[in-house]
Amino acid sequence: MPTGRAMLILIAAGALAAAAAHQAAGTPSRAAATGGARLSDAELEKAIQARFANSKIAVNRFTVRVQGGVATLEGRTDVLQHKGTATRLAKAAGARKVVNRIEVSEKARQKASASLAQGRRRAQIKRGESVPRSQPR
């Protein structure tokens, strides 16, 4: 049975072997995505497009351009959350910075505004119905 220190060395060796296997398979490792070994602009663009294609935002068909590790996203969406999702996916793929020029439709803005107003009304009603925190004795 290995000692605690030997066990840590074995775990570290296994992690290094797994990272090497990912690199050999052409899959960018976490180190590559966080700046260890940068992808070329063309590779990064393809990685971002692949992440978009495998997500719910694929229906929007956003365009991606990468220059110097900076991803520029363009397009239009009817779902407010898709804009933020696109930024997160691009960063997760390894973009150093993301310039998000995705336009949100007026319909989506109105829907989000109505949901927010409805949520506020629900919160006010619940607060008004609740028992006060401290009651006089």
DSSP file (Angstrom, degrees, kcal/mol; ACC not computed):
  #  RESIDUE AA STRUCTURE BP1 BP2  ACC     N-H-->O    O-->H-N    N-H-->O    O-->H-N    TCO  KAPPA ALPHA  PHI   PSI    X-CA   Y-CA   Z-CA
    1    1 A M              0   0    0      0, 0.0     6,-0.0     0, 0.0     2,-0.0   0.000 360.0 360.0 360.0 124.4    0.0    0.0    0.0
    2    2 A P        -     0   0    0      0, 0.0     2,-0.0     0, 0.0     0, 0.0  -0.327 360.0-115.6 -69.1 150.2    1.6    3.3   -1.0
    3    3 A T     >  -     0   0    0      1,-0.1     4,-2.6    -2,-0.0     5,-0.2  -0.221  35.8 -94.5 -75.1 173.6    2.1    6.0    1.6
    4    4 A G  H  > S+     0   0    0      1,-0.2     4,-1.9     2,-0.2     5,-0.1   0.894 126.3  46.3 -57.8 -43.3    0.3    9.4    1.4
    5    5 A R  H  > S+     0   0    0      1,-0.2     4,-2.0     2,-0.2    -1,-0.2   0.912 112.9  49.3 -68.0 -42.1    3.1   11.1   -0.4
    6    6 A A  H  > S+     0   0    0      1,-0.2     4,-2.2     2,-0.2    -2,-0.2   0.879 109.0  53.8 -64.0 -36.9    3.5    8.2   -2.9
    7    7 A M  H  X S+     0   0    0     -4,-2.6     4,-2.4     1,-0.2    -1,-0.2   0.906 107.1  50.8 -64.3 -41.9   -0.2    8.3   -3.5
    8    8 A L  H  X S+     0   0    0     -4,-1.9     4,-2.5     1,-0.2    -1,-0.2   0.890 109.5  50.8 -62.5 -39.0   -0.1   12.0   -4.3
    9    9 A I  H  X S+     0   0    0     -4,-2.0     4,-2.5     2,-0.2    -2,-0.2   0.913 110.2  49.4 -65.3 -41.9    2.7   11.4   -6.8
   10   10 A L  H  X S+     0   0    0     -4,-2.2     4,-2.1     2,-0.2    -2,-0.2   0.902 111.5  49.0 -63.6 -40.8    0.7    8.6   -8.5
   11   11 A I  H  X S+     0   0    0     -4,-2.4     4,-2.1     2,-0.2    -2,-0.2   0.918 112.0  48.5 -64.4 -43.8   -2.4   10.8   -8.7
   12   12 A A  H  X S+     0   0    0     -4,-2.5     4,-2.3     1,-0.2    -2,-0.2   0.903 110.5  51.1 -63.7 -41.2   -0.3   13.7  -10.2
   13   13 A A  H  X S+     0   0    0     -4,-2.5     4,-2.3     1,-0.2    -1,-0.2   0.895 109.5  51.0 -63.1 -39.7    1.3   11.3  -12.7
   14   14 A G  H  X S+     0   0    0     -4,-2.1     4,-2.2     2,-0.2    -1,-0.2   0.897 109.2  50.4 -64.1 -40.4   -2.1   10.0  -13.8
   15   15 A A  H  X S+     0   0    0     -4,-2.1     4,-2.1     2,-0.2    -2,-0.2   0.898 110.9  48.9 -65.1 -40.6   -3.4   13.6  -14.3
   16   16 A L  H  X S+     0   0    0     -4,-2.3     4,-2.2     2,-0.2    -2,-0.2   0.895 110.6  51.0 -65.5 -39.7   -0.3   14.4  -16.4
   17   17 A A  H  X S+     0   0    0     -4,-2.3     4,-2.1     2,-0.2    -2,-0.2   0.892 109.7  50.3 -64.2 -39.6   -0.9   11.3  -18.5
   18   18 A A  H  X S+     0   0    0     -4,-2.2     4,-2.1     2,-0.2    -2,-0.2   0.906 110.3  49.7 -65.5 -41.3   -4.5   12.2  -19.0
   19   19 A A  H  X S+     0   0    0     -4,-2.1     4,-2.1     1,-0.2    -2,-0.2   0.899 110.6  50.3 -63.8 -40.5   -3.6   15.7  -20.2
   20   20 A A  H  X S+     0   0    0     -4,-2.2     4,-2.4     1,-0.2    -1,-0.2   0.889 108.9  52.1 -64.4 -39.1   -1.0   14.2  -22.6
   21   21 A A  H  X S+     0   0    0     -4,-2.1     4,-1.9     2,-0.2    -2,-0.2   0.894 108.6  50.7 -64.6 -39.9   -3.6   11.8  -24.0
   22   22 A H  H  <>S+     0   0    0     -4,-2.1     5,-2.2     2,-0.2     4,-0.4   0.919 111.4  48.1 -62.8 -43.4   -6.0   14.7  -24.6
   23   23 A Q  H ><5S+     0   0    0     -4,-2.1     3,-1.2     1,-0.2    -2,-0.2   0.915 110.9  50.6 -63.4 -42.3   -3.3   16.7  -26.4
   24   24 A A  H 3<5S+     0   0    0     -4,-2.4    -1,-0.2     1,-0.3    -2,-0.2   0.842 108.5  52.9 -64.7 -33.1   -2.4   13.6  -28.5
   25   25 A A  T 3<5S-     0   0    0     -4,-1.9    -1,-0.3    -5,-0.2    -2,-0.2   0.531 117.6-113.3 -80.3  -5.3   -6.1   13.2  -29.5
   26   26 A G  T < 5S+     0   0    0     -3,-1.2    -3,-0.2    -4,-0.4    -2,-0.1   0.575  73.5 135.1  84.9   8.1   -6.3   16.8  -30.6
   27   27 A T      < -     0   0    0     -5,-2.2    -1,-0.3    -6,-0.2     2,-0.2  -0.811  60.4-119.6 -91.5 124.2   -8.7   17.8  -27.8
   28   28 A P        -     0   0    0      0, 0.0    -5,-0.1     0, 0.0     2,-0.0  -0.443  29.8-139.4 -65.3 130.3   -7.7   21.1  -26.2
   29   29 A S     >  -     0   0    0     -2,-0.2     4,-1.9     8,-0.1     5,-0.2  -0.232  27.9 -98.4 -79.9 175.1   -7.0   20.5  -22.5
   30   30 A R  H  > S+     0   0    0      1,-0.2     4,-1.6     2,-0.2     6,-0.2   0.864 125.6  57.8 -61.7 -35.3   -8.1   22.9  -19.7
   31   31 A A  H  >>S+     0   0    0      1,-0.2     5,-4.2     2,-0.2     4,-0.5   0.901 106.0  48.6 -62.1 -40.2   -4.5   24.3  -19.8
   32   32 A A  H >45S+     0   0    0      4,-0.3     3,-0.8     1,-0.2     7,-0.3   0.901 111.2  50.1 -65.6 -40.1   -5.0   25.2  -23.4
   33   33 A A  H 3<5S+     0   0    0     -4,-1.9    -1,-0.2     1,-0.2    -2,-0.2   0.766 114.0  45.2 -70.6 -24.5   -8.4   26.8  -22.7
   34   34 A T  H 3<5S-     0   0    0     -4,-1.6    -1,-0.2    -5,-0.2    -2,-0.2   0.369 130.2 -84.7-103.7   5.4   -6.9   28.9  -19.9
   35   35 A G  T <<5S+     0   0    0     -3,-0.8     3,-0.4    -4,-0.5    -3,-0.2   0.444  92.9 118.0 114.5  -1.4   -3.8   30.0  -21.6
   36   36 A G  S   <S+     0   0    0     -5,-4.2     2,-0.5     1,-0.3    -4,-0.3   0.986  97.5   2.6 -61.4 -60.0   -1.2   27.3  -21.1
   37   37 A A  S    S-     0   0    0     -6,-0.2    -1,-0.3    -8,-0.1    -2,-0.2  -0.940  88.8-137.8-129.5 106.2   -0.9   26.5  -24.8
   38   38 A R        -     0   0    0     -2,-0.5     2,-0.2    -3,-0.4    -5,-0.1  -0.308  11.2-127.6 -68.6 144.2   -2.9   28.9  -27.0
   39   39 A L        -     0   0    0     -7,-0.3    -1,-0.1    55,-0.2     2,-0.0  -0.534  31.9-102.1 -80.7 155.2   -4.9   27.7  -29.9
   40   40 A S     >  -     0   0    0     -2,-0.2     4,-2.8     1,-0.1     5,-0.2  -0.330  36.2-105.7 -69.2 164.4   -4.4   29.4  -33.3
   41   41 A D  H  > S+     0   0    0      1,-0.2     4,-2.5     2,-0.2     5,-0.2   0.905 122.1  49.2 -59.8 -41.8   -7.1   31.8  -34.3
   42   42 A A  H  > S+     0   0    0      2,-0.2     4,-2.1     1,-0.2    -1,-0.2   0.908 112.7  47.3 -65.4 -41.7   -8.5   29.4  -36.9
   43   43 A E  H  > S+     0   0    0      2,-0.2     4,-2.3     1,-0.2    -2,-0.2   0.908 112.9  49.1 -65.0 -41.9   -8.5   26.5  -34.3
   44   44 A L  H  X S+     0   0    0     -4,-2.8     4,-2.5     2,-0.2    -2,-0.2   0.903 109.4  52.1 -64.5 -41.8  -10.2   28.7  -31.7
   45   45 A E  H  X S+     0   0    0     -4,-2.5     4,-2.4    -5,-0.2    -1,-0.2   0.922 111.6  46.6 -60.7 -44.2  -12.8   29.8  -34.2
   46   46 A K  H  X S+     0   0    0     -4,-2.1     4,-2.2     2,-0.2    -1,-0.2   0.886 111.1  52.4 -65.0 -38.7  -13.6   26.2  -35.1
   47   47 A A  H  X S+     0   0    0     -4,-2.3     4,-2.0     2,-0.2    -2,-0.2   0.904 111.2  46.5 -64.7 -41.1  -13.8   25.3  -31.4
   48   48 A I  H  X S+     0   0    0     -4,-2.5     4,-2.5     2,-0.2    -2,-0.2   0.931 112.1  50.1 -66.7 -45.4  -16.2   28.1  -30.6
   49   49 A Q  H  X S+     0   0    0     -4,-2.4     4,-2.5     1,-0.2    -2,-0.2   0.873 109.5  52.3 -60.8 -36.9  -18.4   27.1  -33.6
   50   50 A A  H  X S+     0   0    0     -4,-2.2     4,-1.5     2,-0.2    -1,-0.2   0.903 109.2  49.0 -66.0 -40.8  -18.4   23.5  -32.4
   51   51 A R  H  < S+     0   0    0     -4,-2.0    -2,-0.2     2,-0.2    -1,-0.2   0.904 112.1  48.9 -64.8 -40.5  -19.5   24.5  -29.0
   52   52 A F  H >< S+     0   0    0     -4,-2.5     3,-1.7     1,-0.2     6,-0.4   0.930 109.2  52.6 -62.0 -45.1  -22.3   26.7  -30.5
   53   53 A A  H 3< S+     0   0    0     -4,-2.5    -1,-0.2     1,-0.3    -2,-0.2   0.794 108.4  51.3 -63.2 -29.1  -23.4   23.8  -32.8
   54   54 A N  T 3< S+     0   0    0     -4,-1.5    -1,-0.3    -5,-0.1     2,-0.2   0.223 106.0  67.5 -93.3  14.5  -23.7   21.4  -29.8
   55   55 A S  S X  S-     0   0    0     -3,-1.7     3,-1.5    -5,-0.1     4,-0.2  -0.734  95.4 -98.2-127.4 176.0  -25.9   23.8  -27.7
   56   56 A K  G >  S+     0   0    0      1,-0.3     3,-0.9    -2,-0.2     4,-0.1   0.710 114.4  69.3 -67.3 -19.8  -29.3   25.3  -27.8
   57   57 A I  G >>  +     0   0    0      1,-0.2     3,-1.7     2,-0.1     4,-0.5   0.496  69.9  95.1 -79.6  -0.4  -28.0   28.5  -29.3
   58   58 A A  G X4 S+     0   0    0     -3,-1.5     3,-1.1    -6,-0.4    -1,-0.2   0.819  72.5  67.8 -57.6 -31.5  -27.3   26.7  -32.6
   59   59 A V  G <4 S+     0   0    0     -3,-0.9    -1,-0.3     1,-0.2    -2,-0.1   0.740  93.6  59.0 -62.9 -21.9  -30.7   27.8  -34.0
   60   60 A N  G <4 S-     0   0    0     -3,-1.7    16,-0.4    -4,-0.1    -1,-0.2   0.733  91.8-147.4 -80.0 -22.6  -29.4   31.4  -34.0
   61   61 A R    <<  -     0   0    0     -3,-1.1    -3,-0.1    -4,-0.5    -2,-0.1   0.931  22.2-166.9  53.5  52.0  -26.5   30.7  -36.4
   62   62 A F        -     0   0    0     -5,-0.4     2,-0.3    13,-0.1    13,-0.2  -0.359  15.1-125.8 -65.2 147.0  -24.2   33.3  -34.8
   63   63 A T  E     -A   74   0A   0     11,-2.6    11,-2.1    -2,-0.0     2,-0.4  -0.747  22.1-159.0 -95.7 147.7  -21.1   34.2  -36.7
   64   64 A V  E     +A   73   0A   0     -2,-0.3     2,-0.4     9,-0.2     9,-0.2  -0.989  12.5 178.0-129.0 131.9  -17.7   34.0  -35.0
   65   65 A R  E     -A   72   0A   0      7,-1.9     7,-3.4    -2,-0.4     2,-0.4  -0.998   9.9-163.5-129.6 137.4  -14.5   35.7  -36.0
   66   66 A V  E     +A   71   0A   0     -2,-0.4     2,-0.4     5,-0.2     5,-0.2  -0.979  13.7 167.8-124.7 131.3  -11.2   35.4  -34.0
   67   67 A Q  E >  S-A   70   0A   0      3,-2.1     3,-1.4    -2,-0.4    -2,-0.0  -0.943  75.2 -10.5-142.6 119.2   -8.2   37.7  -34.3
   68   68 A G  T 3  S-     0   0    0     -2,-0.4     3,-0.1     1,-0.3   -28,-0.0   0.812 128.1 -56.0  64.5  30.9   -5.4   37.6  -31.8
   69   69 A G  T 3  S+     0   0    0      1,-0.2    27,-2.4    27,-0.1    28,-1.1   0.441 111.6 121.9  82.2  -0.7   -7.4   35.3  -29.4
   70   70 A V  E <   -Ab  67  97A   0     -3,-1.4    -3,-2.1    26,-0.2     2,-0.5  -0.864  51.9-151.0 -99.5 119.7  -10.2   37.9  -29.3
   71   71 A A  E     -Ab  66  98A   0     26,-2.6    28,-3.2    -2,-0.6     2,-0.5  -0.770   4.9-160.0 -93.4 130.7  -13.6   36.4  -30.5
   72   72 A T  E     -Ab  65  99A   0     -7,-3.4    -7,-1.9    -2,-0.5     2,-0.4  -0.955   9.2-162.2-110.4 121.4  -16.1   38.7  -32.1
   73   73 A L  E     +Ab  64 100A   0     26,-2.7    28,-2.8    -2,-0.5     2,-0.3  -0.869  12.1 175.2-107.2 134.3  -19.7   37.3  -32.1
   74   74 A E  E     +Ab  63 101A   0    -11,-2.1   -11,-2.6    -2,-0.4     2,-0.3  -0.967  23.9  81.2-137.5 154.2  -22.4   38.7  -34.3
   75   75 A G  E     - b   0 102A   0     26,-0.6    28,-2.7    -2,-0.3     2,-0.3  -0.946  61.7 -85.3 148.3-165.9  -26.0   37.8  -35.1
   76   76 A R  E     - b   0 103A   0    -16,-0.4     2,-0.3    -2,-0.3    28,-0.2  -0.991  32.7-173.1-141.4 144.8  -29.5   38.2  -33.8
   77   77 A T  E     - b   0 104A   0     26,-2.2    28,-2.7    -2,-0.3    31,-0.2  -0.977  28.3-153.7-140.9 153.5  -31.6   36.3  -31.3
   78   78 A D  S    S+     0   0    0     -2,-0.3     2,-0.5    26,-0.2    26,-0.1   0.272  85.5  73.6-103.2   7.1  -35.1   36.1  -29.9
   79   79 A V    >>  -     0   0    0      1,-0.1     3,-1.4    33,-0.0     4,-0.5  -0.966  69.1-153.7-125.7 114.8  -34.0   34.7  -26.6
   80   80 A L  H >> S+     0   0    0     -2,-0.5     3,-1.1     1,-0.3     4,-0.7   0.855  92.7  57.4 -54.7 -41.3  -32.2   37.1  -24.3
   81   81 A Q  H 3> S+     0   0    0      1,-0.2     4,-2.1     2,-0.2    -1,-0.3   0.717  90.6  72.6 -66.9 -21.5  -30.2   34.4  -22.5
   82   82 A H  H <> S+     0   0    0     -3,-1.4     4,-2.1     1,-0.2    -1,-0.2   0.808  90.4  59.2 -66.1 -28.5  -28.6   33.2  -25.7
   83   83 A K  H <X S+     0   0    0     -3,-1.1     4,-1.5    -4,-0.5    -1,-0.2   0.945 110.0  41.1 -64.7 -47.6  -26.4   36.3  -25.8
   84   84 A G  H  X S+     0   0    0     -4,-0.7     4,-2.3     1,-0.2    -2,-0.2   0.871 112.4  55.5 -67.6 -37.2  -24.8   35.6  -22.5
   85   85 A T  H  X S+     0   0    0     -4,-2.1     4,-2.6     1,-0.2     5,-0.2   0.897 104.5  54.1 -62.2 -40.5  -24.6   31.9  -23.3
   86   86 A A  H  X S+     0   0    0     -4,-2.1     4,-2.1     1,-0.2    -1,-0.2   0.906 108.9  48.5 -60.9 -42.5  -22.6   32.7  -26.5
   87   87 A T  H  X S+     0   0    0     -4,-1.5     4,-2.3     2,-0.2    -2,-0.2   0.936 112.2  48.3 -63.1 -46.8  -20.1   34.7  -24.5
   88   88 A R  H  X S+     0   0    0     -4,-2.3     4,-2.4     1,-0.2    -2,-0.2   0.903 111.7  49.4 -62.0 -41.6  -19.7   31.9  -21.9
   89   89 A L  H  X S+     0   0    0     -4,-2.6     4,-1.6     2,-0.2    -1,-0.2   0.894 110.2  50.7 -65.5 -39.6  -19.2   29.3  -24.6
   90   90 A A  H  X>S+     0   0    0     -4,-2.1     5,-2.1    -5,-0.2     4,-0.6   0.914 112.4  46.2 -65.2 -42.3  -16.6   31.3  -26.4
   91   91 A K  H ><5S+     0   0    0     -4,-2.3     3,-1.0     1,-0.2    -2,-0.2   0.899 110.2  53.7 -65.9 -39.5  -14.6   31.9  -23.2
   92   92 A A  H 3<5S+     0   0    0     -4,-2.4    -1,-0.2     1,-0.3    -2,-0.2   0.807 103.2  57.6 -65.1 -28.9  -14.9   28.2  -22.3
   93   93 A A  H 3<5S-     0   0    0     -4,-1.6    -1,-0.3    -5,-0.2    -2,-0.2   0.663 131.6 -90.8 -75.7 -15.7  -13.4   27.3  -25.7
   94   94 A G  T <<5 +     0   0    0     -3,-1.0    -3,-0.2    -4,-0.6   -55,-0.2   0.508  67.7 158.1 121.6   7.7  -10.3   29.4  -24.9
   95   95 A A      < -     0   0    0     -5,-2.1    -1,-0.2     1,-0.2   -25,-0.2  -0.424  34.7-149.0 -64.5 134.8  -11.0   33.0  -26.2
   96   96 A R  S    S-     0   0    0    -27,-2.4     2,-0.3     1,-0.3   -26,-0.2   0.866  82.1  -0.6 -70.1 -37.1   -8.8   35.5  -24.4
   97   97 A K  E     -b   70   0A   0    -28,-1.1   -26,-2.6    -7,-0.1     2,-0.4  -0.977  68.8-143.1-150.1 152.6  -11.6   38.2  -24.8
   98   98 A V  E     -b   71   0A   0     -2,-0.3     2,-0.7   -28,-0.2   -26,-0.2  -0.986   3.4-163.1-126.8 127.5  -15.1   38.2  -26.3
   99   99 A V  E     -b   72   0A   0    -28,-3.2   -26,-2.7    -2,-0.4     2,-0.8  -0.929  17.5-159.7-104.7 108.4  -16.7   41.1  -28.1
  100  100 A N  E     +b   73   0A   0     -2,-0.7   -26,-0.1   -28,-0.2   -28,-0.1  -0.797  26.1 162.2 -99.2 106.7  -20.4   40.3  -28.2
  101  101 A R  E     +b   74   0A   0    -28,-2.8   -26,-0.6    -2,-0.8     2,-0.3   0.035  27.4 138.7-107.6  23.8  -22.2   42.2  -30.9
  102  102 A I  E     -b   75   0A   0    -28,-0.2     2,-0.4   -19,-0.1   -26,-0.2  -0.547  46.8-139.1 -72.5 129.8  -25.3   39.9  -30.8
  103  103 A E  E     -b   76   0A   0    -28,-2.7   -26,-2.2    -2,-0.3     2,-0.5  -0.751   6.0-144.3 -94.0 136.0  -28.5   41.9  -31.1
  104  104 A V  E     -b   77   0A   0     -2,-0.4   -26,-0.2   -28,-0.2   -24,-0.1  -0.862  25.2-117.1 -99.5 130.9  -31.5   40.9  -29.0
  105  105 A S     >  -     0   0    0    -28,-2.7     4,-1.9    -2,-0.5     5,-0.1  -0.193  17.5-118.3 -65.4 157.4  -34.9   41.4  -30.7
  106  106 A E  H  > S+     0   0    0      1,-0.2     4,-2.6     2,-0.2     5,-0.2   0.865 115.4  59.1 -62.8 -36.5  -37.4   43.8  -29.3
  107  107 A K  H  > S+     0   0    0      1,-0.2     4,-2.1     2,-0.2    -1,-0.2   0.911 106.4  47.1 -58.8 -43.6  -39.8   40.9  -28.7
  108  108 A A  H  > S+     0   0    0    -31,-0.2     4,-2.4     2,-0.2    -1,-0.2   0.885 110.8  51.9 -67.4 -38.5  -37.2   39.2  -26.4
  109  109 A R  H  X S+     0   0    0     -4,-1.9     4,-2.3     2,-0.2    -2,-0.2   0.917 110.7  47.7 -63.2 -43.3  -36.6   42.5  -24.5
  110  110 A Q  H  X S+     0   0    0     -4,-2.6     4,-2.5     2,-0.2    -2,-0.2   0.900 111.2  50.8 -65.2 -40.4  -40.3   43.0  -23.9
  111  111 A K  H  X S+     0   0    0     -4,-2.1     4,-2.3    -5,-0.2    -2,-0.2   0.919 111.6  47.3 -63.6 -43.6  -40.7   39.4  -22.8
  112  112 A A  H  X S+     0   0    0     -4,-2.4     4,-2.3     2,-0.2    -1,-0.2   0.894 112.0  50.6 -64.6 -40.1  -37.8   39.7  -20.3
  113  113 A S  H  X S+     0   0    0     -4,-2.3     4,-2.4     2,-0.2    -2,-0.2   0.906 110.9  48.4 -64.0 -42.2  -39.2   43.0  -19.0
  114  114 A A  H  X S+     0   0    0     -4,-2.5     4,-2.5     2,-0.2    -2,-0.2   0.895 111.4  50.1 -65.9 -40.0  -42.7   41.4  -18.5
  115  115 A S  H  X S+     0   0    0     -4,-2.3     4,-2.3     2,-0.2    -2,-0.2   0.895 111.2  49.2 -64.5 -40.1  -41.1   38.5  -16.7
  116  116 A L  H  X S+     0   0    0     -4,-2.3     4,-2.2     2,-0.2    -2,-0.2   0.923 111.9  47.7 -65.6 -44.3  -39.2   40.8  -14.4
  117  117 A A  H  X S+     0   0    0     -4,-2.4     4,-2.2     1,-0.2    -2,-0.2   0.906 112.4  49.5 -63.6 -41.3  -42.2   42.9  -13.6
  118  118 A Q  H  X S+     0   0    0     -4,-2.5     4,-2.4     1,-0.2    -1,-0.2   0.901 109.9  51.4 -64.4 -40.4  -44.3   39.8  -12.9
  119  119 A G  H  X S+     0   0    0     -4,-2.3     4,-2.2     1,-0.2    -1,-0.2   0.887 109.0  50.7 -63.1 -39.4  -41.5   38.4  -10.6
  120  120 A R  H  X S+     0   0    0     -4,-2.2     4,-2.4     2,-0.2    -2,-0.2   0.907 109.4  50.7 -64.5 -41.9  -41.4   41.7   -8.7
  121  121 A R  H  X S+     0   0    0     -4,-2.2     4,-2.5     1,-0.2    -2,-0.2   0.923 110.0  50.1 -62.4 -42.9  -45.2   41.6   -8.2
  122  122 A R  H  X S+     0   0    0     -4,-2.4     4,-2.5     1,-0.2    -1,-0.2   0.916 111.1  49.1 -60.5 -42.1  -45.0   38.0   -6.9
  123  123 A A  H  X S+     0   0    0     -4,-2.2     4,-2.2     1,-0.2    -1,-0.2   0.895 111.4  49.3 -65.6 -39.4  -42.3   39.0   -4.5
  124  124 A Q  H  X S+     0   0    0     -4,-2.4     4,-2.2     2,-0.2    -1,-0.2   0.900 111.5  48.9 -67.4 -39.9  -44.3   42.0   -3.3
  125  125 A I  H  X S+     0   0    0     -4,-2.5     4,-1.8     2,-0.2    -2,-0.2   0.936 112.3  47.9 -64.6 -46.1  -47.4   39.9   -2.7
  126  126 A K  H  X S+     0   0    0     -4,-2.5     4,-1.2     1,-0.2    -2,-0.2   0.899 112.4  49.3 -62.2 -40.3  -45.5   37.3   -0.8
  127  127 A R  H  < S+     0   0    0     -4,-2.2     3,-0.3     1,-0.2    -1,-0.2   0.896 110.7  50.0 -66.2 -39.1  -43.8   39.9    1.3
  128  128 A G  H  < S+     0   0    0     -4,-2.2    -1,-0.2     1,-0.2    -2,-0.2   0.807 112.4  47.6 -69.1 -30.0  -47.1   41.6    2.1
  129  129 A E  H  < S+     0   0    0     -4,-1.8    -1,-0.2    -5,-0.1    -2,-0.2   0.662  92.2 100.6 -85.2 -17.1  -48.7   38.3    3.1
  130  130 A S  S  < S-     0   0    0     -4,-1.2     3,-0.1    -3,-0.3    -3,-0.0  -0.232  81.1-103.1 -73.1 160.2  -46.0   37.1    5.3
  131  131 A V        -     0   0    0      1,-0.1    -1,-0.1     2,-0.1    -2,-0.1  -0.603  46.2 -99.7 -77.8 136.9  -46.0   37.3    9.1
  132  132 A P        -     0   0    0      0, 0.0     3,-0.1     0, 0.0    -1,-0.1  -0.225  28.1-123.0 -57.2 148.4  -43.9   40.1   10.5
  133  133 A R  S    S+     0   0    0      1,-0.2     2,-0.5    -3,-0.1    -2,-0.1   0.898  96.5  28.5 -63.9 -41.9  -40.5   38.9   11.8
  134  134 A S  S    S-     0   0    0      2,-0.0    -1,-0.2     0, 0.0     0, 0.0  -0.978  72.4-162.0-124.8 128.5  -40.9   40.2   15.2
  135  135 A Q        -     0   0    0     -2,-0.5     2,-0.1    -3,-0.1    -4,-0.0  -0.879  27.5-111.1-108.1 138.0  -44.3   40.6   16.9
  136  136 A P              0   0    0      0, 0.0    -1,-0.0     0, 0.0    -2,-0.0  -0.391 360.0 360.0 -65.5 142.6  -44.8   42.8   19.9
  137  137 A R              0   0    0     -2,-0.1    -2,-0.0     0, 0.0     0, 0.0   0.424 360.0 360.0 -94.9 360.0  -45.5   40.9   23.1
